[in-house]
Amino acid sequence: MKLGVPLGLLHPAAWKDVAVAADELGYESVWLPEHLVFATDLSLAAYPSTGKPAITPHTPLFDAPAYLCWLAAHTTRIKLGTAVYLFALRHPFTAARAFATLDTLSEGRALCGVGAGWYEAEWRAAGLDFATRGPRLDEAIQIARRLWTEPAVAHEGRFYAFPEVAFEPKPVQRPLPVLAGGDSPAALRRATRLCDGWISMPHTPDTIRRPLATLARLNPPPGFSITVHAYDVKTPADLAPWTALGIDRLIIRPWHGTRDAVSSLTRFAEALPPP
């Protein structure tokens, strides 16, 4: 089971140091969340299942693929992923270009985690219909896959239409891995139907069983990967129940806060049994 490291709940000033440390310590991947914009009106900011605002409007936001390109320049082997990128808030040309650039500059280390999103105000601000975010994302994924692999692409669809275009350079990875995020039935169907894998919301070993069972019923294709966020893992001893589930990647946060992130990653790596 591969281990990933999330950056989103850390202060941005620490992202580079944590990414470099994770790279040097042998962690498999590092992950950035993203939003395009926050509205100052919090009436639409309640996070699903909590009923409480999940954002602070003045939180600094960064373009995730661009920031990961910068981290690529400071690392050598660690994979660079988004968890998750709101792919359909941009035109497919823009989103596909961002990840093709990241994959090229990182020499094949990009992981394109995508999601339809939960934050309606963001879609309204961008002038897009929140109710159609799912099918819009599905179409955008299909277009991006063609742009990344075909010499010339024309498209006529529900949300996007364009004449034949060329798109270069192609990503280094063939295919560039796309992981669908989210625990809803629609997200799980999207993952198995259009993507190379699935990336979960935060879970415990008990709560992850239901979406894993749903995925199994959907019969994912060969090579399909399962990535799970597990913020309750603090020591290597906590990995055992996750390993037993047979997932491919676990994103862990073994620190208590930004100040001890690097030291906690170091202690965790040093305590892992030899491979």
C-alpha positions in Angstrom: 0.0 0.0 0.0 1.4 3.4 -1.1 1.4 6.4 1.3 0.4 9.9 0.3 0.7 13.2 2.1 -2.0 16.0 2.0 -0.9 19.6 2.1 -4.3 21.3 2.3 -4.6 21.6 6.1 -1.1 22.9 6.5 -0.1 26.6 6.3 1.0 27.2 2.7 4.4 28.5 3.9 5.2 24.8 4.9 4.1 23.1 1.6 7.5 23.1 0.0 9.3 21.8 3.1 6.7 19.1 3.6 6.8 18.0 0.0 10.6 17.9 -0.1 10.7 15.9 3.1 8.0 13.5 1.9 10.0 13.0 -1.4 13.2 12.3 0.5 11.6 10.0 3.0 10.0 7.8 0.4 6.3 8.7 0.5 4.7 8.0 -2.8 2.6 11.1 -3.4 1.7 14.6 -2.2 -1.7 16.1 -2.7 -3.2 19.6 -3.0 -6.9 20.6 -2.7 -8.2 23.5 -4.7 -11.0 26.0 -5.2 -11.3 28.7 -7.8 -12.9 31.4 -5.7 -14.8 31.8 -2.3 -17.8 34.0 -2.1 -18.1 36.4 0.9 -21.7 35.3 1.3 -21.5 32.1 3.5 -25.2 31.1 3.0 -24.1 28.5 0.5 -21.0 27.4 2.2 -22.3 24.6 4.4 -20.3 21.4 3.9 -22.4 18.4 3.1 -23.5 16.3 6.2 -22.3 19.0 8.6 -24.5 22.0 8.1 -21.6 24.3 9.0 -19.6 26.6 6.8 -16.5 24.8 5.5 -14.7 27.9 4.2 -13.2 31.1 5.3 -13.6 33.6 2.5 -10.2 35.2 2.9 -8.3 31.9 2.9 -5.5 32.2 0.2 -6.2 30.1 -2.9 -3.6 28.9 -5.4 -3.8 27.3 -8.8 -3.1 23.7 -7.8 -1.4 22.4 -11.0 0.7 25.5 -11.2 1.8 25.2 -7.6 2.5 21.5 -8.1 4.8 22.4 -11.1 6.8 24.5 -8.6 7.0 21.6 -6.2 8.1 19.4 -9.1 11.1 21.6 -9.5 12.1 20.9 -5.8 11.5 17.1 -5.8 12.7 14.2 -7.8 10.4 11.1 -7.5 7.2 11.9 -5.5 4.0 11.9 -7.5 2.0 15.2 -7.5 -1.8 15.0 -7.2 -4.9 17.2 -6.8 -7.5 16.1 -4.2 -9.5 17.3 -5.9 -9.4 19.7 -8.9 -12.7 21.2 -10.1 -12.0 20.3 -13.6 -15.4 21.4 -15.1 -15.1 24.9 -13.6 -12.7 25.6 -16.5 -13.0 24.9 -20.2 -11.5 21.5 -21.0 -8.7 23.2 -23.0 -7.6 25.1 -19.9 -7.9 22.1 -17.5 -6.3 19.6 -19.8 -3.4 22.1 -20.6 -2.7 22.5 -16.9 -2.3 18.8 -16.2 -0.4 18.1 -19.4 2.1 20.9 -18.4 2.4 19.4 -14.9 3.0 15.9 -16.2 5.6 17.2 -18.7 7.5 19.4 -16.3 7.5 16.7 -13.6 8.6 14.0 -16.1 5.5 11.9 -15.6 4.5 12.4 -12.0 1.0 14.0 -12.3 -2.1 12.5 -10.7 -5.3 14.3 -11.8 -7.8 14.0 -9.0 -11.1 15.6 -10.1 -14.4 16.3 -8.5 -17.8 17.8 -9.3 -17.6 19.9 -6.1 -20.1 20.7 -3.3 -19.8 24.5 -3.1 -22.6 26.1 -5.1 -21.5 29.7 -4.7 -18.3 29.0 -6.5 -20.2 27.8 -9.6 -22.6 30.8 -9.5 -19.7 33.2 -9.3 -18.2 31.5 -12.4 -21.5 31.9 -14.3 -22.1 28.1 -14.5 -25.1 26.0 -13.5 -24.4 24.1 -10.3 -27.1 21.5 -11.1 -25.2 20.4 -14.2 -21.8 20.1 -12.7 -21.8 16.3 -12.8 -22.5 15.8 -16.5 -20.4 18.8 -17.3 -17.5 17.1 -15.5 -18.1 13.8 -17.3 -17.9 15.5 -20.7 -14.8 17.5 -19.7 -13.0 14.3 -18.7 -13.8 12.6 -22.0 -12.6 15.6 -23.9 -9.3 15.9 -21.9 -8.6 12.2 -22.5 -8.9 12.7 -26.2 -6.7 15.9 -26.2 -4.0 14.0 -24.2 -3.9 11.1 -26.7 -5.2 11.9 -30.1 -3.4 13.9 -32.8 -6.4 16.0 -33.6 -9.8 16.4 -31.8 -13.1 17.9 -32.7 -16.1 17.8 -30.4 -19.8 18.5 -30.4 -21.5 17.9 -27.1 -24.0 19.1 -24.5 -21.7 21.7 -22.9 -18.7 22.0 -25.2 -18.3 22.3 -29.0 -15.2 23.1 -31.0 -13.7 22.4 -34.5 -10.7 20.1 -35.0 -7.8 21.3 -32.9 -4.3 20.0 -32.1 -3.0 19.7 -28.6 0.7 19.5 -27.8 2.7 18.4 -26.0 1.0 15.2 -24.9 1.5 14.2 -21.3 4.4 11.9 -20.5 2.2 9.3 -18.9 -0.1 7.2 -21.2 -2.6 7.4 -19.8 -2.3 10.4 -17.4 -4.1 8.9 -14.4 -7.5 10.5 -13.7 -9.0 9.8 -10.3 -12.7 10.7 -9.5 -13.2 12.1 -6.1 -16.3 12.0 -3.9 -18.4 9.4 -2.1 -21.8 9.9 -3.8 -23.2 7.2 -6.0 -22.6 9.5 -9.1 -19.0 10.0 -8.1 -18.4 6.2 -7.7 -20.1 5.6 -11.1 -17.9 8.3 -12.7 -14.8 6.7 -11.2 -15.5 3.2 -12.6 -16.9 4.4 -16.0 -14.6 7.3 -17.0 -11.5 7.2 -14.7 -8.5 5.2 -13.7 -9.3 5.3 -10.0 -11.2 6.7 -7.1 -10.2 9.0 -4.3 -12.3 9.2 -1.2 -13.3 11.7 1.4 -11.8 11.2 4.9 -12.7 7.8 6.3 -12.1 5.3 9.1 -11.6 1.6 8.3 -15.2 1.1 9.2 -16.8 3.9 7.2 -14.8 3.1 4.1 -16.4 -0.3 3.8 -19.7 0.9 2.2 -18.1 2.8 -0.7 -15.7 0.0 -1.3 -18.6 -2.4 -1.5 -20.3 -0.1 -4.0 -17.2 0.1 -6.1 -16.9 -3.7 -6.2 -20.5 -4.0 -7.4 -19.7 -1.5 -10.2 -17.0 -3.8 -11.5 -14.1 -1.4 -12.0 -11.8 -2.1 -14.9 -8.4 -3.8 -14.6 -5.7 -1.5 -13.1 -8.3 0.6 -11.3 -6.8 2.2 -8.2 -8.4 3.1 -4.9 -7.0 6.0 -2.9 -8.4 6.8 0.6 -8.0 9.7 2.9 -7.4 8.5 6.5 -6.5 11.4 8.8 -6.7 9.2 11.9 -3.4 7.4 11.1 -0.7 8.6 13.4 1.7 5.7 13.6 2.6 2.7 11.4 0.6 0.5 13.8 -2.5 2.2 12.6 -2.0 1.0 9.0 -2.9 -2.6 9.7 -6.7 -2.4 9.2 -6.2 -0.3 6.1 -3.8 -2.8 4.6 -6.3 -5.6 5.2 -8.8 -3.7 3.1 -6.6 -4.1 0.0 -6.6 -0.4 -1.0 -3.9 0.9 -3.2 -3.0 4.2 -1.6 -3.6 5.8 1.8 -3.3 9.6 2.3 -2.2 10.1 5.9 -1.7 13.1 8.2 0.4 11.9 11.1 1.1 15.4 12.5 -0.8 17.6 14.9 -0.1 20.9 13.2 2.1 22.7 10.7 5.0 23.1 13.0 5.5 19.3 13.6 4.6 18.1 10.1 8.1 17.4 8.8 9.3 15.8 12.1 6.1 13.7 12.3 6.6 12.5 8.7 10.2 11.6 9.5 9.3 9.6 12.7 6.5 7.8 10.8 8.8 6.9 7.9 11.6 5.7 10.3 9.1 3.5 12.2 7.9 1.7 9.1 9.0 -1.9 8.9 11.5 -2.7 6.0 9.7 -3.5 2.7 
